[in-house]
Amino acid sequence: MNEKQLIALSLEAMEKAYAPYSGYKVGAALLCADGTVYQGCNIENASYGATNCAERTAFFKAVSDGHREFTAIAICGGKDGTVTGLFPPCGICRQVMGEFCGPDFKVYMVGPEGTYQEQTLSQLLPWGFRAEEHMKDSHDKKIC
């Protein structure tokens, strides 16, 4: 699957978003290493804190189906379902990506009229919290 096909699936996912409070609909399409694609949309909640982003929706669906290896994600969003500009993933979503993806994981942020920008996870999350870094030699680390 190429990035244009993945982008098209993110646009399709955006149509399913539940965003009655902000009006901003976001869609994501996550490509697994085996070629499987999971779509996700944002799902808002009146408390806002219980809202789930499109990217995490896609990841959680994939992980709950047993997938653990991913190669790319396309993300689009905009007011009332119209792509209005690039929607980079939030910090929480970037951290979830960092849990399952390597530094070369591709993130396609979709803009208006079919434009997009490609970034790697290492560009978007250069100092992400990594369990293996945090856990190794933890007894030797001094906490200030």
Secondary structure as GFF3:
##gff-version 3
##sequence-region A 1 144
A	DSSP	alpha_helix	3	14	.	.	.	ID=ss1
A	DSSP	beta_strand	24	32	.	.	.	ID=ss2
A	DSSP	beta_strand	37	41	.	.	.	ID=ss3
A	DSSP	alpha_helix	54	64	.	.	.	ID=ss4
A	DSSP	beta_strand	70	79	.	.	.	ID=ss5
A	DSSP	alpha_helix	91	100	.	.	.	ID=ss6
A	DSSP	beta_strand	106	110	.	.	.	ID=ss7
A	DSSP	three_ten_helix	112	114	.	.	.	ID=ss8
A	DSSP	beta_strand	116	120	.	.	.	ID=ss9
A	DSSP	alpha_helix	121	124	.	.	.	ID=ss10
A	DSSP	alpha_helix	131	135	.	.	.	ID=ss11
A	DSSP	three_ten_helix	138	140	.	.	.	ID=ss12
###
